[in-house]
Amino acid sequence: MSGLDTEFHSADESPGLLLWQVTNQWQAAIRAALKPFGLTHVQFVLLATLTWLQDSGPVTQRALADMAVTDPMMTSQVLRALEARALVHRPPHPQDRRARAIAATDQGRVLVNRAIVAVEACDREFFGALGDGVTGFAGALRALRRT
């Protein structure tokens, strides 16, 4: 017996492998775009999501993790790193005295708004190969997302 026992005639037919390859290429491009801002990709995602969510009121760590689709324990670790850099803070939750809300600081909002310009430019360049198909691609990704 030789070779891989797969249903595909070519590796280029495997949607899982293709997604893996493209995701790795996209993440490398995003890492490069975020490097000047001193943010990792997950730090950027959580800070941007937090900044977005806090316009609607107090944000809990759980709500942030749910929206970003990140592991709650990892979210906590990343938030601690962002807090150490004074990019987020944990004010008392206005409706629950036992809880803390999470909020981006002014410094965090300024940084994430500068970084999002670079991230969106990176996305435009990366996904530009799809041309007019980018909207359909985003729709296909939403169909695959399980939240």
N, C-alpha and C positions, 0 to 999 in steps of 0.2 A: 504494500500500500504506500503510495507516495502522494505528496501534496496535501492540501487542506480539503477536508470533506465539507464543501460549502455548496449552497444552491446557486451561487453566482458564478458566471463564466469569467468575470473580470472583477478586480477589486473596485473598479470605477462604477460598478453596478450596485454596490452596497451603500444604501443610504446612511447607515450607521457610521461606516468608515469615512464617507464623504463629510458627514456632519462633524466628526472628530477632527478631520484635517482642516476644514474651513474654520471651525471654532478655534483651533490652535493658532491659525494664521491671524484671525481677527483679534484674539486676545493679545498676541504679540504686538499688533499694531496699536491697540488701545494702551498697553503698557508703555509703549514709546510715547504716545500722545500725553499720557499722564505724568511721565517722569519729571518734566519741568515743574510740576505742581507739588511734587513730593507725596503723591497719593498712589496707593495701590488701587487696582480695579475695584475690589470689594469695598474699600474705604470710599471711593468715589460713588459707587452705587448706593451705599447706605447714606452718605451725606446728601446726595442729590434726592434720594427718596424721602429722607427726613425733611429736607427743605420744602419739597413738594407737599408732603402731608401736613406739615405744621400750619399751612395756610388755613386748614379746616379746623384747627383747634389742637388741644394737647395730644401728643403722640406717645403711646406706650411702646416699650421695646418689642412686645409681641406683635403689635400692629405693624411696626416697621419691618420686622422679620417676615411677617406674612406678605406684605406688599412687595418686598424685595425677593421673596422666595429664597431666604437664606436660613441656615440652621440657627436656631435661637442661641445656642452656646457660642457659636462662632460670632454671631451678631454682637453678643455681650463683650467678647474679647476685642472686636474691632471698635466698638463704641468706647471702650476703655482707652484704647490707643488714640482715638480721635479726641477724647476728653483730655488726655494728657497733653495734647497739642493745642488745647483751648479752642477746638473747632466745634465741639458740642458741649452742652452742660445738661444737668439733670435738676431742673427746678421742681418744687413740690407740685404734685398733680392737683389741679383745682377742685376736682370732684371726689378725690379719694385721698384722705390725709395719710394713709399708710403707703401710698404709691408715689413714685416719681415719674414725671414726664421726661421726655427727651427732646431737646431743642437744639437747633444749630445756633451757634453764636453769630454775632455780626461778622467776625473774622471767618467763620466757617461758610457763611452765605456768600461772602465776597469771593473766597477761594473756589467754591463749587461753581459759582456763576462764571468765573474765568475758565475753569477747567471744562465746563460743558461746551464751551465754544470749540475747544480743541477736540473733544470727543465727538461732537456732531460733525465737525469737518472730517475727522478720521472715518466716521461711518459713511459720510457722503462719498468719500474717495473709495473706500473698501467695497461698498455695495453698489457703487456706480456701474460696475460691470453688468449689473442686472438691467440697467436702463429703465424703461417703463415697467419692467416686471417687479420692481422693488415693492410696490404696494401689494401685489399678489403674494410675494415672498413673505412679507410681514403678516398677511392673512393666514398663510400656511403655518407660520410659527405660532400664531395665536391658536390655531386649531390643535397644535401639538402640545401647547402649554396646558398643564393640568391644574390650574388654579382658577 
